[in-house]
Amino acid sequence: MIDASVGVKWFLNESDSAPARAILQEIGQHQREFVVPELFLFEVYAVCMRRHPDPQKFATDGIKLLHRIPLTRVPMTEELAALGYAFIKFGLTGYDAVYAALAKKVSGHWITYDKEAAKRLKHPDWVEVLGR
């Protein structure tokens, strides 16, 4: 399970983008399934509109590429919302709580650049922080 902080790095040329690009290669090789909440696409879009050097190009070409990446998208459900609430108590945002809840629901790892979220959760072994 990856979060938007990873997806954004696929479209930005930043010094710490290499680990995210390695994940993208792994996705392309179908070595394992990657799951994201539906909000992933919206978050990547929103951040790239602010930070991409050519937002218009991302809005047309980048979003097409993003849709082609074989990710399993999961909608918000009552069950996911209830699972997410437990993570709100750790001080996570609603968005981050959904990512954490989905990772737990699928018995997977939450791959993120968000060091603060991992810290709030006390660095559990199911949260993998990139770019340390």
C-alpha positions as CSV (number, residue, x, y, z in Angstrom):
1,M,0.0,0.0,0.0
2,I,1.5,3.3,-1.0
3,D,0.5,6.8,-0.2
4,A,0.4,9.9,-2.3
5,S,3.8,11.1,-1.0
6,V,5.2,8.2,-3.1
7,G,3.1,8.8,-6.1
8,V,4.0,12.5,-6.3
9,K,7.7,11.6,-6.5
10,W,7.0,9.7,-9.7
11,F,6.3,13.0,-11.4
12,L,8.8,15.3,-9.6
13,N,12.5,15.3,-10.1
14,E,13.7,15.7,-6.5
15,S,16.8,14.4,-4.8
16,D,14.8,11.8,-2.8
17,S,12.7,10.5,-5.7
18,A,14.8,7.4,-6.4
19,P,13.1,5.1,-3.8
20,A,9.6,6.0,-5.2
21,R,10.8,5.3,-8.7
22,A,12.1,1.9,-7.6
23,I,8.6,1.2,-6.3
24,L,7.1,2.3,-9.6
25,Q,9.4,-0.2,-11.4
26,E,8.3,-2.9,-9.0
27,I,4.7,-2.1,-9.8
28,G,5.4,-2.4,-13.5
29,Q,7.0,-5.8,-13.0
30,H,3.9,-7.0,-11.2
31,Q,6.0,-8.5,-8.4
32,R,3.3,-7.9,-5.9
33,E,0.0,-6.1,-5.7
34,F,-0.2,-2.5,-4.7
35,V,-3.3,-1.1,-3.2
36,V,-4.3,2.6,-2.7
37,P,-7.4,4.3,-1.4
38,E,-9.4,6.1,-4.1
39,L,-8.2,9.4,-2.6
40,F,-4.6,8.6,-3.8
41,L,-5.3,10.0,-7.3
42,F,-6.9,13.2,-6.0
43,E,-4.0,13.8,-3.6
44,V,-1.3,13.2,-6.3
45,Y,-3.2,15.5,-8.6
46,A,-3.5,18.3,-6.0
47,V,0.2,18.2,-5.0
48,C,1.4,18.1,-8.6
49,M,-0.8,21.1,-9.4
50,R,1.2,23.0,-6.8
51,R,4.7,21.6,-7.3
52,H,5.1,20.2,-10.8
53,P,7.2,22.5,-13.1
54,D,4.5,22.3,-15.7
55,P,1.1,21.7,-14.0
56,Q,-0.8,21.9,-17.3
57,K,1.3,19.1,-18.7
58,F,0.7,17.0,-15.6
59,A,-3.0,17.7,-15.8
60,T,-3.1,16.2,-19.3
61,D,-0.2,13.8,-19.8
62,G,0.7,13.0,-16.2
63,I,-2.8,12.1,-15.1
64,K,-3.1,9.7,-18.1
65,L,0.1,8.0,-17.0
66,L,-1.1,7.8,-13.4
67,H,-4.3,6.0,-14.6
68,R,-2.2,3.4,-16.4
69,I,-0.3,2.4,-13.4
70,P,-1.7,-1.0,-12.2
71,L,-2.8,0.0,-8.7
72,T,-5.8,-1.6,-7.0
73,R,-8.0,1.4,-6.0
74,V,-10.2,0.9,-2.9
75,P,-13.2,3.2,-2.3
76,M,-14.1,4.6,1.1
77,T,-16.4,2.3,2.9
78,E,-18.1,2.3,6.3
79,E,-15.6,-0.4,7.3
80,L,-12.6,1.6,6.2
81,A,-13.9,4.7,7.9
82,A,-14.4,2.8,11.2
83,L,-10.9,1.3,10.9
84,G,-9.4,4.7,10.2
85,Y,-11.0,6.2,13.3
86,A,-8.6,4.2,15.5
87,F,-5.7,5.9,13.8
88,I,-7.2,9.4,14.3
89,K,-6.6,8.8,18.0
90,F,-2.8,8.7,17.3
91,G,-3.0,12.2,15.8
92,L,-3.1,11.2,12.2
93,T,-5.0,13.3,9.7
94,G,-8.1,11.8,8.2
95,Y,-6.2,11.1,5.0
96,D,-3.3,9.4,6.7
97,A,-5.7,7.4,8.9
98,V,-7.3,6.0,5.8
99,Y,-3.9,4.9,4.4
100,A,-3.0,3.3,7.7
101,A,-6.4,1.6,8.0
102,L,-6.2,0.2,4.4
103,A,-2.7,-1.1,5.1
104,K,-3.9,-2.9,8.2
105,K,-7.1,-4.2,6.3
106,V,-5.0,-5.8,3.6
107,S,-2.3,-7.0,6.0
108,G,0.2,-5.0,4.1
109,H,2.8,-2.3,4.5
110,W,2.1,1.4,4.3
111,I,4.9,2.8,2.1
112,T,5.3,6.6,2.6
113,Y,7.6,9.5,2.9
114,D,5.7,10.8,5.9
115,K,8.1,10.5,8.8
116,E,5.8,12.4,11.1
117,A,2.9,9.8,10.6
118,A,5.3,7.0,11.3
119,K,6.5,8.8,14.4
120,R,2.9,9.3,15.7
121,L,2.3,5.6,15.3
122,K,5.6,4.8,17.1
123,H,7.3,3.4,14.0
124,P,5.4,0.0,13.7
125,D,7.0,-2.6,11.4
126,W,4.1,-2.3,8.9
127,V,5.0,1.3,8.1
128,E,7.9,1.8,5.7
129,V,9.3,5.3,5.4
130,L,11.2,6.1,2.3
131,G,13.9,8.8,2.0
132,R,15.2,8.5,5.6
